[in-house]
Amino acid sequence: MQVAHRYEAQGSPASLWWRVQAGSLRFQPDREQIPGVDELEAVCNAEWGSGLTLDNLRRIHGKLILQRGLTRNEVDQLPLEDVARQFRKTGVEQADASGPQSTRISPLAPPTTAFDTFLSHNSQDKPIVRELADALVTRGLRPWLDERELVPGRPWQEALEEIIQTTKTAVVTFGPAGLGPWEEPEMRACLNEFVNRKLPVIPVLLPGAPQQPDLPLFLKAFTWVDLRGGLDDDGLDRLVWGITGQKP
């Protein structure tokens, strides 16, 4: 595959992201040098109507990893035509499994292995967040907590990207120390997912949080759950309501 020399600074040629960027509309004159870009863009237009954006590519990437059992490196090595074909195949299989009345399953529908919520938190609040995760498990939910889900020896940043792109909801906790250094970019990524796919983002005030919490501007737009009095049933029921959409 011939790629113009000026693309070499964009990343590894083995990377799916790099190949799509090199063949994107941004580099229209060399588009034909990246086979499969048109097919992949057709998939994005059919599913989301917004073309071959990085956000749409992340959705495709996450779906192939979670539902087709591929690793990140395996997805990166696929020719773009195969990426489009595998994605379409997944959608057809889901539609067949759902019965004759359903002809199409949105690629945004969470897979059976999806987590119910992503727990974004300041590491200083880890003890109470562990308790919160345990409380959600006892209520039949599957929360994602970094120390329980990150695989040793794997890049943890990639794991964060994948869970934020695939989780059903996101919980952003706010304790006495405010947002942590990694919690803030996680929060902004979750807000971006809200814009792109209506991901519910639930601010949760932890015990010790100030009476007048200084939440980031965009996070203030979401109805929070107040657990400053402790992990009591009323507060946890409200959180479960926010995660499931069903009032206990």
C-alpha positions as CSV (number, residue, x, y, z in Angstrom):
1,M,0.0,0.0,0.0
2,Q,1.5,3.3,-1.1
3,V,1.1,6.2,1.3
4,A,2.4,9.7,0.7
5,H,5.6,10.4,2.7
6,R,4.0,13.4,4.4
7,Y,1.7,11.0,6.4
8,E,4.5,9.3,8.2
9,A,4.5,11.7,11.1
10,Q,0.8,11.0,11.8
11,G,1.5,7.6,13.4
12,S,2.3,4.0,12.7
13,P,1.2,2.7,9.3
14,A,-0.1,-0.4,11.1
15,S,-2.7,1.7,12.9
16,L,-6.2,1.7,11.7
17,W,-6.6,5.3,12.9
18,W,-3.5,6.4,10.9
19,R,-4.7,4.7,7.7
20,V,-8.2,6.3,8.0
21,Q,-6.7,9.7,8.7
22,A,-4.4,9.4,5.7
23,G,-7.4,8.6,3.5
24,S,-9.9,11.0,5.0
25,L,-11.5,14.0,3.4
26,R,-8.8,16.1,5.0
27,F,-6.4,14.6,2.5
28,Q,-8.8,14.3,-0.5
29,P,-6.1,14.3,-3.3
30,D,-4.6,11.0,-1.9
31,R,-7.8,9.4,-0.9
32,E,-7.5,6.6,-3.5
33,Q,-4.2,5.5,-2.0
34,I,-5.9,4.0,1.0
35,P,-8.1,1.1,-0.2
36,G,-11.4,0.7,1.7
37,V,-11.9,4.2,2.9
38,D,-15.0,4.7,0.8
39,E,-16.5,1.4,2.1
40,L,-15.8,2.4,5.7
41,E,-17.3,5.9,5.2
42,A,-20.4,4.3,3.7
43,V,-20.9,2.3,6.9
44,C,-20.6,5.4,9.0
45,N,-23.0,7.3,6.8
46,A,-25.5,4.4,6.9
47,E,-25.3,4.1,10.7
48,W,-24.8,7.6,11.9
49,G,-25.1,9.9,8.9
50,S,-22.0,11.8,9.9
51,G,-19.2,10.3,7.8
52,L,-15.9,8.9,8.7
53,T,-15.2,10.9,11.9
54,L,-12.9,9.7,14.7
55,D,-15.9,9.3,17.0
56,N,-17.6,7.0,14.6
57,L,-14.3,5.1,14.1
58,R,-14.0,4.6,17.8
59,R,-17.5,3.1,17.9
60,I,-16.6,0.6,15.1
61,H,-13.3,-0.2,16.8
62,G,-15.0,-0.8,20.2
63,K,-17.7,-3.0,18.7
64,L,-15.3,-5.2,16.8
65,I,-13.2,-5.7,20.0
66,L,-16.2,-6.4,22.3
67,Q,-18.4,-8.4,20.0
68,R,-16.2,-10.1,17.5
69,G,-13.5,-11.1,20.0
70,L,-10.7,-9.2,18.2
71,T,-7.8,-7.6,20.0
72,R,-6.9,-4.0,19.4
73,N,-3.9,-5.0,17.4
74,E,-5.9,-7.4,15.2
75,V,-8.4,-4.6,14.4
76,D,-5.5,-2.3,13.6
77,Q,-4.1,-4.8,11.1
78,L,-7.4,-5.5,9.3
79,P,-7.7,-4.0,5.8
80,L,-10.3,-1.2,5.8
81,E,-12.6,-3.3,3.6
82,D,-12.5,-6.1,6.2
83,V,-13.3,-3.6,9.0
84,A,-16.4,-2.5,7.1
85,R,-17.3,-6.1,6.3
86,Q,-16.9,-7.3,9.9
87,F,-18.9,-4.4,11.2
88,R,-21.8,-5.2,8.8
89,K,-21.6,-8.9,9.7
90,T,-22.0,-8.1,13.4
91,G,-25.1,-6.0,12.8
92,V,-26.6,-8.8,10.7
93,E,-25.9,-11.4,13.3
94,Q,-27.5,-9.3,16.0
95,A,-30.6,-8.6,13.8
96,D,-31.0,-12.4,13.1
97,A,-30.7,-13.2,16.8
98,S,-33.4,-10.7,17.8
99,G,-36.1,-12.3,15.7
100,P,-38.1,-11.6,12.6
101,Q,-39.6,-8.3,13.8
102,S,-36.2,-6.6,14.2
103,T,-34.3,-5.9,11.0
104,R,-31.5,-3.8,12.4
105,I,-29.7,-3.3,15.6
106,S,-28.0,-0.1,16.2
107,P,-24.2,-0.4,16.7
108,L,-24.6,1.7,19.7
109,A,-26.7,-0.9,21.5
110,P,-24.5,-2.3,24.2
111,P,-23.3,-5.9,23.9
112,T,-24.2,-8.5,26.5
113,T,-20.8,-8.0,28.0
114,A,-21.3,-4.2,28.4
115,F,-20.9,-2.6,31.8
116,D,-23.8,-0.8,33.3
117,T,-21.8,2.2,34.4
118,F,-18.3,3.6,34.4
119,L,-17.1,4.9,37.8
120,S,-14.9,8.0,37.2
121,H,-13.4,9.1,40.5
122,N,-10.5,10.8,42.2
123,S,-8.0,8.2,43.6
124,Q,-8.2,9.9,47.0
125,D,-11.9,8.7,47.1
126,K,-11.0,5.1,46.3
127,P,-12.3,3.6,49.6
128,I,-15.8,5.0,49.3
129,V,-15.9,4.3,45.6
130,R,-15.1,0.7,46.3
131,E,-18.1,0.6,48.6
132,L,-20.2,2.3,46.0
133,A,-19.2,-0.3,43.4
134,D,-20.0,-3.1,45.9
135,A,-23.4,-1.6,46.6
136,L,-24.2,-1.5,42.9
137,V,-23.2,-5.1,42.4
138,T,-25.6,-6.2,45.2
139,R,-28.3,-4.4,43.2
140,G,-27.6,-6.5,40.2
141,L,-25.5,-4.0,38.2
142,R,-22.1,-4.3,36.7
143,P,-20.0,-1.3,37.4
144,W,-16.5,-0.7,35.9
145,L,-13.9,0.2,38.5
146,D,-10.3,0.5,37.3
147,E,-8.6,-1.6,39.9
148,R,-10.9,-4.5,39.3
149,E,-11.0,-4.4,35.5
150,L,-7.6,-3.2,34.2
151,V,-5.6,-6.2,33.0
152,P,-2.0,-6.2,34.2
153,G,0.5,-5.6,31.4
154,R,-2.0,-3.8,29.2
155,P,-2.0,-0.1,28.3
156,W,-4.6,1.4,30.8
157,Q,-5.3,4.5,28.7
158,E,-6.6,2.3,25.9
159,A,-8.8,0.4,28.4
160,L,-10.3,3.8,29.6
161,E,-11.0,4.8,26.0
162,E,-12.8,1.5,25.3
163,I,-15.0,1.6,28.5
164,I,-16.0,5.2,27.9
165,Q,-17.0,4.4,24.4
166,T,-19.0,1.3,25.3
167,T,-20.4,1.8,28.8
168,K,-24.2,2.3,29.1
169,T,-23.8,5.1,31.6
170,A,-21.1,7.1,33.4
171,V,-20.9,8.1,37.0
172,V,-18.6,11.1,37.8
173,T,-18.0,11.2,41.5
174,F,-17.2,14.4,43.4
175,G,-15.7,14.1,46.9
176,P,-13.8,16.4,49.4
177,A,-10.8,16.7,47.1
178,G,-12.8,17.5,44.0
179,L,-12.0,16.0,40.6
180,G,-8.7,14.1,40.3
181,P,-6.1,14.7,37.6
182,W,-7.3,11.9,35.4
183,E,-11.0,12.2,36.4
184,E,-11.3,15.6,34.6
185,P,-10.3,14.3,31.2
186,E,-12.5,11.2,31.8
187,M,-15.4,13.5,32.6
188,R,-14.9,15.5,29.4
189,A,-14.7,12.3,27.4
190,C,-18.0,11.2,28.9
191,L,-19.6,14.5,28.1
192,N,-18.4,14.1,24.5
193,E,-20.1,10.7,24.5
194,F,-23.3,12.3,25.8
195,V,-23.2,14.7,22.8
196,N,-22.4,11.9,20.3
197,R,-24.6,9.1,21.6
198,K,-26.7,10.5,24.5
199,L,-24.6,8.7,27.1
200,P,-26.2,9.4,30.5
201,V,-23.7,11.2,32.8
202,I,-24.5,11.1,36.5
203,P,-22.7,13.4,38.9
204,V,-22.5,11.8,42.4
205,L,-21.7,13.8,45.5
206,L,-19.7,11.6,47.9
207,P,-19.5,11.9,51.7
208,G,-17.4,14.9,52.6
209,A,-18.2,16.9,49.4
210,P,-18.8,20.6,50.2
211,Q,-22.3,21.9,50.7
212,Q,-21.9,24.1,47.7
213,P,-20.0,21.9,45.3
214,D,-18.1,23.7,42.6
215,L,-18.9,21.3,39.7
216,P,-17.5,22.0,36.2
217,L,-19.9,24.1,34.2
218,F,-21.1,21.5,31.8
219,L,-21.5,18.9,34.5
220,K,-23.9,21.2,36.3
221,A,-26.4,20.6,33.6
222,F,-27.0,17.0,34.8
223,T,-29.1,16.1,37.8
224,W,-26.8,14.9,40.5
225,V,-27.2,12.1,43.1
226,D,-26.5,13.3,46.6
227,L,-24.6,10.7,48.7
228,R,-23.0,13.2,51.1
229,G,-25.0,11.6,53.9
230,G,-23.7,8.2,53.2
231,L,-24.5,5.2,51.0
232,D,-28.1,5.0,52.2
233,D,-30.9,3.2,50.3
234,D,-32.6,6.4,49.1
235,G,-29.5,7.7,47.5
236,L,-28.5,4.4,46.0
237,D,-32.0,3.9,44.7
238,R,-31.7,7.3,42.9
239,L,-28.4,6.2,41.4
240,V,-29.8,2.9,40.2
241,W,-32.7,4.9,38.7
242,G,-30.2,7.0,36.8
243,I,-28.2,4.0,35.6
244,T,-31.1,1.8,34.5
245,G,-33.7,4.4,33.6
246,Q,-36.2,2.5,35.8
247,K,-37.3,3.9,39.2
248,P,-36.9,1.3,42.0
